[in-house]
């Protein structure tokens, strides 16, 4: 049987920028903001390469 895990306030963190709640045991930073930043960086690199060609 899998033990029941409660939402412990010491484990959960709230992002200061977007308000997303995430588990600090798994993520160092907000996964939503990190994903958004990675996508923006990727798009900027792609668009920069397209403009130069």
VMD Tcl script that builds the backbone (N, CA, C; Angstrom):
set m [mol new atoms 159]
animate dup $m
set s [atomselect $m all]
$s set {name element resname resid chain x y z} {
  {N N UNK 1 A 0.834 -1.181 0.000}
  {CA C UNK 1 A 0.000 0.000 0.000}
  {C C UNK 1 A 0.885 1.252 0.000}
  {N N UNK 2 A 0.529 2.232 -0.807}
  {CA C UNK 2 A 1.282 3.482 -0.905}
  {C C UNK 2 A 0.861 4.390 0.247}
  {N N UNK 3 A 1.827 4.914 0.998}
  {CA C UNK 3 A 1.462 5.796 2.111}
  {C C UNK 3 A 0.896 7.118 1.608}
  {N N UNK 4 A -0.006 7.664 2.363}
  {CA C UNK 4 A -0.622 8.947 2.022}
  {C C UNK 4 A 0.355 10.084 2.325}
  {N N UNK 5 A 0.579 10.941 1.349}
  {CA C UNK 5 A 1.499 12.070 1.521}
  {C C UNK 5 A 0.665 13.345 1.610}
  {N N UNK 6 A 0.846 14.093 2.673}
  {CA C UNK 6 A 0.097 15.337 2.845}
  {C C UNK 6 A 0.843 16.483 2.171}
  {N N UNK 7 A 0.120 17.535 1.897}
  {CA C UNK 7 A 0.739 18.735 1.326}
  {C C UNK 7 A 1.378 19.531 2.456}
  {N N UNK 8 A 2.624 19.264 2.695}
  {CA C UNK 8 A 3.361 19.899 3.770}
  {C C UNK 8 A 3.808 21.288 3.319}
  {N N UNK 9 A 3.513 22.308 4.095}
  {CA C UNK 9 A 3.869 23.679 3.712}
  {C C UNK 9 A 5.371 23.891 3.665}
  {N N UNK 10 A 6.124 23.073 4.360}
  {CA C UNK 10 A 7.575 23.195 4.327}
  {C C UNK 10 A 8.153 22.673 3.021}
  {N N UNK 11 A 7.411 21.828 2.327}
  {CA C UNK 11 A 7.872 21.217 1.084}
  {C C UNK 11 A 7.459 22.062 -0.111}
  {N N UNK 12 A 6.281 22.625 -0.082}
  {CA C UNK 12 A 5.746 23.367 -1.212}
  {C C UNK 12 A 6.225 24.810 -1.196}
  {N N UNK 13 A 6.557 25.320 -2.363}
  {CA C UNK 13 A 6.970 26.712 -2.519}
  {C C UNK 13 A 6.057 27.380 -3.541}
  {N N UNK 14 A 5.909 28.670 -3.438}
  {CA C UNK 14 A 5.106 29.439 -4.376}
  {C C UNK 14 A 6.028 30.392 -5.117}
  {N N UNK 15 A 5.939 30.379 -6.429}
  {CA C UNK 15 A 6.762 31.250 -7.262}
  {C C UNK 15 A 6.358 32.700 -7.039}
  {N N UNK 16 A 7.337 33.571 -6.882}
  {CA C UNK 16 A 7.080 34.988 -6.661}
  {C C UNK 16 A 6.606 35.695 -7.936}
  {N N UNK 17 A 6.932 35.134 -9.107}
  {CA C UNK 17 A 6.581 35.807 -10.355}
  {C C UNK 17 A 5.231 35.369 -10.909}
  {N N UNK 18 A 4.949 34.059 -10.895}
  {CA C UNK 18 A 3.713 33.589 -11.529}
  {C C UNK 18 A 2.714 32.995 -10.545}
  {N N UNK 19 A 3.124 32.741 -9.297}
  {CA C UNK 19 A 2.214 32.214 -8.295}
  {C C UNK 19 A 2.027 30.706 -8.340}
  {N N UNK 20 A 2.782 30.025 -9.186}
  {CA C UNK 20 A 2.672 28.573 -9.316}
  {C C UNK 20 A 3.257 27.886 -8.081}
  {N N UNK 21 A 2.571 26.873 -7.558}
  {CA C UNK 21 A 3.077 26.120 -6.417}
  {C C UNK 21 A 3.806 24.888 -6.925}
  {N N UNK 22 A 4.998 24.636 -6.399}
  {CA C UNK 22 A 5.799 23.503 -6.839}
  {C C UNK 22 A 6.468 22.849 -5.644}
  {N N UNK 23 A 6.903 21.620 -5.846}
  {CA C UNK 23 A 7.526 20.813 -4.795}
  {C C UNK 23 A 9.023 21.096 -4.774}
  {N N UNK 24 A 9.531 21.642 -3.680}
  {CA C UNK 24 A 10.952 21.980 -3.582}
  {C C UNK 24 A 11.848 20.754 -3.517}
  {N N UNK 25 A 11.272 19.586 -3.223}
  {CA C UNK 25 A 12.079 18.372 -3.217}
  {C C UNK 25 A 12.462 17.974 -4.637}
  {N N UNK 26 A 11.665 18.389 -5.614}
  {CA C UNK 26 A 11.883 18.010 -7.011}
  {C C UNK 26 A 12.525 19.139 -7.806}
  {N N UNK 27 A 12.072 20.368 -7.593}
  {CA C UNK 27 A 12.505 21.514 -8.389}
  {C C UNK 27 A 13.262 22.519 -7.534}
  {N N UNK 28 A 14.353 23.066 -8.063}
  {CA C UNK 28 A 15.084 24.145 -7.393}
  {C C UNK 28 A 14.415 25.488 -7.650}
  {N N UNK 29 A 13.884 25.652 -8.863}
  {CA C UNK 29 A 13.193 26.881 -9.238}
  {C C UNK 29 A 11.824 26.515 -9.782}
  {N N UNK 30 A 11.023 27.497 -10.047}
  {CA C UNK 30 A 9.669 27.269 -10.566}
  {C C UNK 30 A 9.760 26.590 -11.938}
  {N N UNK 31 A 9.155 25.410 -12.102}
  {CA C UNK 31 A 9.241 24.716 -13.387}
  {C C UNK 31 A 8.498 25.440 -14.503}
  {N N UNK 32 A 7.439 26.156 -14.166}
  {CA C UNK 32 A 6.678 26.882 -15.188}
  {C C UNK 32 A 7.512 28.037 -15.741}
  {N N UNK 33 A 8.132 28.817 -14.861}
  {CA C UNK 33 A 8.965 29.947 -15.306}
  {C C UNK 33 A 10.223 29.455 -16.026}
  {N N UNK 34 A 10.812 28.372 -15.530}
  {CA C UNK 34 A 12.010 27.832 -16.173}
  {C C UNK 34 A 11.693 27.342 -17.581}
  {N N UNK 35 A 10.567 26.681 -17.751}
  {CA C UNK 35 A 10.156 26.216 -19.077}
  {C C UNK 35 A 9.884 27.365 -20.020}
  {N N UNK 36 A 9.239 28.400 -19.505}
  {CA C UNK 36 A 8.934 29.580 -20.314}
  {C C UNK 36 A 10.222 30.265 -20.755}
  {N N UNK 37 A 11.189 30.379 -19.843}
  {CA C UNK 37 A 12.463 31.034 -20.165}
  {C C UNK 37 A 13.243 30.218 -21.198}
  {N N UNK 38 A 13.235 28.889 -21.048}
  {CA C UNK 38 A 13.922 28.021 -22.002}
  {C C UNK 38 A 13.289 28.126 -23.383}
  {N N UNK 39 A 11.959 28.163 -23.443}
  {CA C UNK 39 A 11.260 28.279 -24.723}
  {C C UNK 39 A 11.574 29.623 -25.386}
  {N N UNK 40 A 11.587 30.716 -24.598}
  {CA C UNK 40 A 11.910 32.029 -25.154}
  {C C UNK 40 A 13.339 32.076 -25.679}
  {N N UNK 41 A 14.271 31.479 -24.946}
  {CA C UNK 41 A 15.669 31.453 -25.376}
  {C C UNK 41 A 15.815 30.668 -26.673}
  {N N UNK 42 A 15.121 29.544 -26.746}
  {CA C UNK 42 A 15.168 28.715 -27.947}
  {C C UNK 42 A 14.579 29.447 -29.142}
  {N N UNK 43 A 13.457 30.117 -28.937}
  {CA C UNK 43 A 12.830 30.868 -30.030}
  {C C UNK 43 A 13.701 32.026 -30.486}
  {N N UNK 44 A 14.340 32.715 -29.538}
  {CA C UNK 44 A 15.226 33.825 -29.908}
  {C C UNK 44 A 16.411 33.330 -30.723}
  {N N UNK 45 A 16.981 32.204 -30.326}
  {CA C UNK 45 A 18.112 31.647 -31.072}
  {C C UNK 45 A 17.663 31.239 -32.474}
  {N N UNK 46 A 16.506 30.617 -32.572}
  {CA C UNK 46 A 15.995 30.178 -33.867}
  {C C UNK 46 A 15.724 31.378 -34.768}
  {N N UNK 47 A 15.089 32.390 -34.233}
  {CA C UNK 47 A 14.780 33.572 -35.029}
  {C C UNK 47 A 16.042 34.317 -35.434}
  {N N UNK 48 A 17.041 34.323 -34.596}
  {CA C UNK 48 A 18.304 34.970 -34.937}
  {C C UNK 48 A 18.999 34.244 -36.065}
  {N N UNK 49 A 18.954 32.904 -36.030}
  {CA C UNK 49 A 19.575 32.136 -37.108}
  {C C UNK 49 A 18.816 32.329 -38.411}
  {N N UNK 50 A 17.488 32.413 -38.354}
  {CA C UNK 50 A 16.695 32.599 -39.556}
  {C C UNK 50 A 16.963 33.958 -40.190}
  {N N UNK 51 A 17.185 34.977 -39.375}
  {CA C UNK 51 A 17.435 36.308 -39.921}
  {C C UNK 51 A 18.786 36.395 -40.599}
  {N N UNK 52 A 19.767 35.647 -40.103}
  {CA C UNK 52 A 21.112 35.722 -40.672}
  {C C UNK 52 A 21.247 34.930 -41.968}
  {N N UNK 53 A 20.326 34.032 -42.241}
  {CA C UNK 53 A 20.434 33.195 -43.456}
  {C C UNK 53 A 19.643 33.751 -44.587}
}
mol reanalyze $m
mol bondsrecalc $m
mol representation Tube
mol addrep $m
